[in-house]
Structures are given as structure tokens and as C-alpha cells.
């Protein structure tokens, strides 16, 4: 299927996408886990009471990876196929996650593919993404033709979504601070209108995973047993449910309340780079870790209004799709 614009944000925590579905824009998300696919399958035949998991095998450089909404979040010794490295976009894991996202979009030809990058890596890897994912791609189920790749700093997508959703509140004559708390990084942008202030924008390692790791350490201390289940901690916190730990159903809330203190380091870096905020109309908080970092950010910026995005995980890709569609229309006209 030929589509004008597909927006994909391959994050360290989750891979999000926005793509046309009839007259609407559909969104999709699955964990950014890309373990090597099993060499044999126990998938049941038709008529079985069991069903196959919602995953797809993606071929990258001859290796076969498994990605999708129902990829396993548990693995021996914690080897779930997640990559937490600064050069993440150059890894086969990234390519596999991108390929899986394209599979779920059903696109075979794309005029413009919009990709998100952490702020501090945008200039470094924008050229790489354009070269790597432009042209004819093949992830194991047939060619996909991509005519143009547009890499963008991740928080810019949220800014565009905020402008769309809150047009009456938006003041283009004043600056806004967008803070995107991801899985592995915290990124921020200060922008007036669509003009980004590079001197006050940036990104640092340290997002929601830092809190999950601290929760794991606290559980280990309390229970006297090692915890490798970072993905299960993430899931339990997001769903506000207990986490099974051997015989116990652990309430993670007390551990989270203590672990939130580790967010201060990243937020302090934002304060240092942004400086005084008397010229900031509002702080827009987004990303999968937004709710975890919200109390620390509110305490750090007590004199500013803070707007937490609805469905913050999709705020970036919705904005990316808007930008890509607008550029496509402008180029066509």
C-alpha cells in the first residue's frame, strides 16, 4: 500500500508509529525489544485453543529478530533484546524495530518517513538515518520503497501536537519548554513558535529506566534476591498492578515513591541548561516517563504552569505525522 507519510519514533522503551488508515491517522506501539527469533516454533495449528502471539519476524543483515506487541518481556538472565546505547540508531535492534513498525503500517511505498531522534543525537545521526532507510528496504516480506526520510528532534513532535490540541491556549509570541521523559533519555526543547533555541535545548541519559533500575535495587534489598525484571517492573508500574515475585504479589508503590529521588539528577541538568524561566509561558511534559518525573519537575519549576500531555507516549509521532503530511502537501502544491 502506498502512503504519503509514516511517522515512527523508535524509542529505547517503546516503538511508536502514526500512519494513515482511511481518512484517519492510526497509531501503534510495542516494546522496543528485539530478541533473536527462535529457530523452531511451537505456534499452534488452526483449531487449537491456543493462539499465536502478535509478533513479526524481521530480517536485518541476515539475522532474524522477533518484534511486536506481544514480544516476550522476560528472558533468561534479563537478555530481552533491548539496546540501551548512545549509538542505538545504528544497531540491528533499531533497524528490526523500525522494520516491525513498517510491517504493522502495511506500507509498501512511502513518500515521507519521519523519524524521531534524541535532541543531543539529532545532528550526529540525522545523516545516517537518511542514508540507511532511504530507497528500497527489505525486512523479509518483500520490498518497501521509501522516497524521503526526515529525522526530527523528538520533543518537536509533542510541541506540534500541543499546538493542535490546545490552539486556544497556545501563545506563539512566548516560549515553551517541552520536556520529553523517555525510557533511557530525558530531552527538552525551548521553542518560540517553531523556532528552537539551541542554546537552551538538549538531552541527557536518564529517563524512566533509571527509576525502574532503582526499584529493582530496592526490591533486591528488601527481598534478599536479585531482580532482573526491569521490563516487568515497567509494565506493573504503567498498569498500576502488583508484580509477581516468586510467591509474592509485590505492591511497587512504596518502592517507586523512594526511587523517584533519582530523577533529580536529570531535572537538575534541565534547570542548568534552560536557566531562568520567567519567559516560559508553560512547560509541556511528555514521554512514557512523564508521570514518574512530574513531581520532581513541578518542584524544580514551581512558578511555571505545567501541562501534561494526554496519551504522552503518542504525542511525538502524532506531531511528526502532522509535520510530514504538511511538508508533503507543500511539496506537491
Secondary structure per residue as TSV (DSSP state, phi and psi in degrees):
chain	resnum	aa	ss	phi	psi
A	1	X	-	360.0	130.9
A	2	X	E	-88.0	131.4
A	3	X	E	-131.3	154.0
A	4	X	E	-77.1	-43.7
A	5	X	E	-141.5	132.1
A	6	X	E	-125.7	129.1
A	7	X	E	-111.3	130.2
A	8	X	E	-134.8	131.5
A	9	X	E	-119.0	97.0
A	10	X	E	-83.4	94.9
A	11	X	-	-89.6	170.1
A	12	X	S	-67.8	-28.9
A	13	X	S	-95.4	-50.6
A	14	X	E	-138.9	152.6
A	15	X	E	-104.3	118.3
A	16	X	E	-113.7	149.3
A	17	X	E	-146.0	156.3
A	18	X	E	-136.6	132.2
A	19	X	E	-154.1	158.6
A	20	X	E	-67.7	140.0
A	21	X	E	-139.5	93.6
A	22	X	T	66.4	-128.2
A	23	X	T	-90.7	-1.7
A	24	X	E	-103.0	173.0
A	25	X	E	-112.9	116.3
A	26	X	E	-90.2	154.2
A	27	X	E	-125.4	152.3
A	28	X	E	-142.9	149.6
A	29	X	E	-150.2	140.6
A	30	X	E	-149.8	159.9
A	31	X	E	-61.3	143.9
A	32	X	S	-81.3	61.8
A	33	X	-	-118.7	128.0
A	34	X	-	-135.1	69.3
A	35	X	E	-71.1	156.5
A	36	X	E	-61.6	136.4
A	37	X	-	-68.6	149.6
A	38	X	-	-65.3	147.3
A	39	X	S	-78.4	-16.0
A	40	X	S	-135.3	158.5
A	41	X	-	-124.2	139.5
A	42	X	-	-106.7	19.7
A	43	X	-	-58.0	128.5
A	44	X	-	-68.7	152.0
A	45	X	-	-77.8	165.5
A	46	X	T	-58.9	142.3
A	47	X	T	96.6	-12.5
A	48	X	-	-75.6	153.0
A	49	X	S	-74.9	-14.9
A	50	X	S	-87.4	159.5
A	51	X	-	-130.2	156.6
A	52	X	-	-74.2	147.9
A	53	X	-	-71.2	152.9
A	54	X	S	-83.4	81.6
A	55	X	-	-138.9	165.4
A	56	X	E	-134.6	143.1
A	57	X	E	-87.1	128.9
A	58	X	E	-120.3	129.8
A	59	X	E	-98.4	123.6
A	60	X	E	-132.4	120.0
A	61	X	T	52.8	39.0
A	62	X	T	85.9	-11.8
A	63	X	E	-97.3	149.4
A	64	X	E	-109.6	122.7
A	65	X	E	-113.8	156.0
A	66	X	E	-113.0	124.6
A	67	X	E	-138.8	160.1
A	68	X	S	143.9	175.7
A	69	X	T	-59.2	-29.1
A	70	X	T	-112.8	27.6
A	71	X	-	-62.9	146.6
A	72	X	-	-66.7	131.0
A	73	X	S	-96.3	2.3
A	74	X	-	-120.8	143.3
A	75	X	-	-155.0	157.0
A	76	X	G	-56.3	128.1
A	77	X	G	60.7	23.6
A	78	X	G	78.2	11.5
A	79	X	-	-85.7	78.4
A	80	X	-	-91.0	-4.0
A	81	X	S	90.1	18.9
A	82	X	-	-93.1	139.4
A	83	X	-	-112.3	125.2
A	84	X	-	-123.2	71.1
A	85	X	-	-130.6	155.5
A	86	X	T	-64.0	-30.3
A	87	X	T	-95.3	29.7
A	88	X	G	-49.2	-41.2
A	89	X	G	-67.1	-15.2
A	90	X	G	-94.6	-2.2
A	91	X	S	-87.6	156.4
A	92	X	H	-59.9	-31.1
A	93	X	H	-58.9	-45.7
A	94	X	H	-60.4	-47.8
A	95	X	H	-61.3	-38.7
A	96	X	H	-65.2	-42.2
A	97	X	H	-66.3	-40.1
A	98	X	H	-63.6	-43.8
A	99	X	H	-62.0	-41.4
A	100	X	H	-62.4	-39.4
A	101	X	H	-65.2	-39.4
A	102	X	H	-64.5	-36.4
A	103	X	H	-59.2	-45.9
A	104	X	H	-72.5	-18.0
A	105	X	H	-81.3	-14.2
A	106	X	T	63.2	20.1
A	107	X	-	-85.0	135.7
A	108	X	S	-114.8	-16.5
A	109	X	E	-145.8	129.5
A	110	X	E	-129.3	125.2
A	111	X	E	-70.7	-44.5
A	112	X	E	-139.2	122.2
A	113	X	E	-106.6	113.6
A	114	X	E	-98.6	126.0
A	115	X	E	-122.9	138.7
A	116	X	E	-90.5	148.1
A	117	X	E	-136.5	148.0
A	118	X	-	-57.0	146.7
A	119	X	G	-55.5	-45.7
A	120	X	G	-74.5	-7.4
A	121	X	G	-112.8	1.2
A	122	X	H	-61.8	-52.0
A	123	X	H	-65.9	-36.1
A	124	X	H	-67.9	-38.1
A	125	X	H	-116.2	0.6
A	126	X	H	-60.1	-45.0
A	127	X	H	-63.4	-38.6
A	128	X	H	-61.8	-45.8
A	129	X	H	-63.0	-39.9
A	130	X	H	-61.5	-44.4
A	131	X	H	-71.4	-40.5
A	132	X	H	-72.5	-35.7
A	133	X	H	-118.0	15.2
A	134	X	S	-94.4	151.1
A	135	X	E	96.3	-148.5
A	136	X	E	-95.4	122.5
A	137	X	E	-111.5	149.4
A	138	X	E	-142.6	115.6
A	139	X	S	-109.2	15.8
A	140	X	S	112.4	-0.9
A	141	X	S	-132.1	19.1
A	142	X	S	118.3	161.8
A	143	X	E	-70.6	147.0
A	144	X	E	-125.3	123.5
A	145	X	E	-98.3	121.3
A	146	X	E	-115.5	117.6
A	147	X	-	-83.3	-32.1
A	148	X	-	-152.0	137.6
A	149	X	E	-116.2	130.2
A	150	X	E	-122.0	101.6
A	151	X	E	-82.4	139.4
A	152	X	E	-137.6	149.6
A	153	X	E	-61.8	134.7
A	154	X	H	-54.7	-46.7
A	155	X	H	-65.1	-19.6
A	156	X	H	-61.7	-34.9
A	157	X	H	-61.5	-42.2
A	158	X	H	-65.1	-39.6
A	159	X	H	-58.7	-44.2
A	160	X	H	-64.7	-42.2
A	161	X	H	-62.9	-41.0
A	162	X	H	-61.8	-43.7
A	163	X	H	-61.5	-39.6
A	164	X	H	-67.2	-45.6
A	165	X	H	-78.8	-27.8
A	166	X	T	-125.3	46.1
A	167	X	T	-57.3	-37.7
A	168	X	T	-71.7	-27.2
A	169	X	T	-87.7	-19.7
A	170	X	-	-75.7	133.6
A	171	X	-	-119.1	101.6
A	172	X	T	-69.1	-11.6
A	173	X	T	-84.7	-7.9
A	174	X	S	-123.3	162.4
A	175	X	E	-85.9	153.1
A	176	X	E	-126.2	146.0
A	177	X	E	-108.7	116.5
A	178	X	E	-102.0	120.5
A	179	X	E	-112.7	119.2
A	180	X	E	-109.7	104.6
A	181	X	E	-91.8	102.4
A	182	X	-	-91.9	-163.1
A	183	X	S	-77.0	-43.8
A	184	X	S	-115.1	-20.5
A	185	X	E	-130.1	155.9
A	186	X	E	-116.4	119.7
A	187	X	E	-117.3	149.8
A	188	X	E	-146.8	151.3
A	189	X	E	-136.7	133.3
A	190	X	E	-104.2	122.6
A	191	X	E	-140.9	142.3
A	192	X	E	-114.1	115.8
A	193	X	T	64.4	-130.1
A	194	X	T	-104.2	17.1
A	195	X	E	-101.0	119.0
A	196	X	E	-88.9	135.5
A	197	X	-	-89.0	99.4
A	198	X	G	-62.8	-31.1
A	199	X	G	-71.0	-19.2
A	200	X	G	-114.3	5.3
A	201	X	-	-109.9	156.2
A	202	X	E	174.9	-164.5
A	203	X	E	-164.7	151.7
A	204	X	E	-140.7	151.1
A	205	X	E	-61.2	142.6
A	206	X	-	124.8	95.8
A	207	X	S	-135.6	-144.4
A	208	X	H	-60.9	-33.2
A	209	X	H	-62.2	-28.0
A	210	X	H	-63.7	-37.8
A	211	X	H	-70.7	-42.1
A	212	X	H	-60.5	-40.5
A	213	X	H	-66.0	-37.5
A	214	X	H	-68.7	-38.1
A	215	X	H	-59.4	-42.9
A	216	X	H	-61.1	-41.8
A	217	X	H	-64.6	-40.6
A	218	X	H	-66.6	-38.9
A	219	X	H	-64.0	-42.7
A	220	X	H	-59.0	-42.3
A	221	X	H	-65.5	-42.0
A	222	X	H	-72.3	-36.2
A	223	X	H	-100.5	-11.3
A	224	X	T	69.4	26.3
A	225	X	S	-145.1	143.5
A	226	X	-	-65.8	147.0
A	227	X	-	-122.0	119.4
A	228	X	-	-106.6	1.4
A	229	X	-	-88.2	55.9
A	230	X	H	-60.4	-40.3
A	231	X	H	-66.2	-38.5
A	232	X	H	-71.3	-33.6
A	233	X	H	-62.4	-45.7
A	234	X	H	-55.2	-50.6
A	235	X	H	-63.2	-43.8
A	236	X	H	-64.7	-39.5
A	237	X	H	-67.6	-45.2
A	238	X	H	-63.5	-36.6
A	239	X	H	-92.4	-0.3
A	240	X	T	53.3	47.2
A	241	X	-	-125.3	157.0
A	242	X	-	-64.7	157.2
A	243	X	E	-112.4	127.5
A	244	X	E	-66.9	127.1
A	245	X	E	-135.2	97.5
A	246	X	T	56.1	-115.6
A	247	X	T	-87.3	-7.3
A	248	X	E	-104.5	148.4
A	249	X	E	-102.3	99.8
A	250	X	E	-80.7	130.6
A	251	X	-	-82.2	113.8
A	252	X	-	-83.1	-9.1
A	253	X	H	-56.6	-45.3
A	254	X	H	-62.4	-36.3
A	255	X	H	-68.0	-40.5
A	256	X	H	-64.0	-43.4
A	257	X	H	-58.7	-36.8
A	258	X	H	-78.1	-35.8
A	259	X	H	-73.7	-23.5
A	260	X	G	-57.4	-22.5
A	261	X	G	-57.0	-27.4
A	262	X	G	-70.0	-13.3
A	263	X	G	-70.3	-19.0
A	264	X	H	-60.9	-33.7
A	265	X	H	-63.0	-46.7
A	266	X	H	-67.5	-41.6
A	267	X	H	-66.6	-35.7
A	268	X	H	-61.7	-38.0
A	269	X	H	-64.2	-39.6
A	270	X	H	-61.5	-47.1
A	271	X	H	-56.4	-44.9
A	272	X	H	-63.3	-44.2
A	273	X	H	-75.5	-37.4
A	274	X	H	-76.4	-36.2
A	275	X	-	78.6	-157.1
A	276	X	-	-63.0	142.5
A	277	X	-	-116.1	25.1
A	278	X	T	-67.6	-18.1
A	279	X	T	-95.0	3.1
A	280	X	E	-90.9	118.1
A	281	X	E	-66.2	-42.5
A	282	X	E	-161.0	156.7
A	283	X	E	-102.7	126.4
A	284	X	E	-104.5	118.1
A	285	X	E	-105.3	128.8
A	286	X	E	-145.7	177.8
A	287	X	S	97.0	160.9
A	288	X	T	-62.5	-24.1
A	289	X	T	-97.8	13.4
A	290	X	H	-57.5	-47.0
A	291	X	H	-66.8	-32.0
A	292	X	H	-71.2	-36.3
A	293	X	H	-90.9	-12.0
A	294	X	H	-54.7	-47.5
A	295	X	H	-60.7	-40.3
A	296	X	H	-68.4	-39.8
A	297	X	H	-67.9	-40.1
A	298	X	H	-61.7	-41.1
A	299	X	H	-68.0	-32.6
A	300	X	H	-76.4	-27.3
A	301	X	T	-127.3	67.2
A	302	X	T	-69.1	-18.7
A	303	X	T	-98.8	2.4
A	304	X	S	-110.3	145.1
A	305	X	-	-71.5	139.4
A	306	X	E	-120.3	126.9
A	307	X	E	-112.5	115.1
A	308	X	E	-91.0	123.4
A	309	X	-	-65.0	143.0
A	310	X	T	-69.8	141.7
A	311	X	T	44.9	59.9
A	312	X	H	-60.4	-25.8
A	313	X	H	-62.9	-29.3
A	314	X	H	-100.3	-1.4
A	315	X	H	-60.9	-40.2
A	316	X	H	-66.4	-50.0
A	317	X	H	-69.5	-31.6
A	318	X	H	-62.2	-44.1
A	319	X	H	-66.7	-39.1
A	320	X	H	-59.5	-42.7
A	321	X	H	-64.3	-38.9
A	322	X	H	-61.9	-45.2
A	323	X	H	-63.4	-47.4
A	324	X	H	-62.8	-40.3
A	325	X	H	-66.8	-40.7
A	326	X	H	-64.9	-40.9
A	327	X	H	-67.2	-36.2
A	328	X	H	-65.0	-43.9
A	329	X	H	-63.3	-43.7
A	330	X	H	-62.5	-40.6
A	331	X	H	-69.7	-33.8
A	332	X	H	-76.0	-28.4
A	333	X	-	-84.3	360.0
